[in-house]
């Protein structure tokens, strides 16, 4: 269970880094990161 949780955390970190590197406006980046955080919090609650 711990490895799965750690793996998911690493995946979310990589996605956040990818969002930062994308050629998007700051508003779009903020929206995507907000969506990512919503998904992350819902997965932790489940």
N, C-alpha and C positions, 0 to 999 in steps of 0.2 A: 504493500500500500504506500509506503514511504517513497519508494522509487517512482511509482506512478505520479505521485503528487509533485515530486522534485522534477520529473520529466515535463509535466504540464507547466510548471513554473518557468522552466528554461524555455519552453516553446513560446510562452507569452512574452518573455523578455526578448526573444529573437524577433517576434512579430513587431514589437514596439520599436526595435532598432530599425527594422525594415521600413516601417512607417516614417521614421525620422529621415531616412535616406531617400525616400521617394520624392519625386518632383511634384509636390503638391503645395497648395497654399497652406498657411498656418491654420486657417479655419478648418480646412479639410483634415489636416493632421490631428487637430484637437478633437474633431468629431470622431475620427477613427479610433483614437486612443480612448475616448469616452466609451465607445461601443465595446472595445476590447476589455475595458475595466468592468463594464456591466456583465459581459459574458463570464469573466473571471470570477466575479463575486457570486453569480448565480451557480456556477459550478462548485464553488466552495460551500455554498449553502445546501447543495443537494447531497 
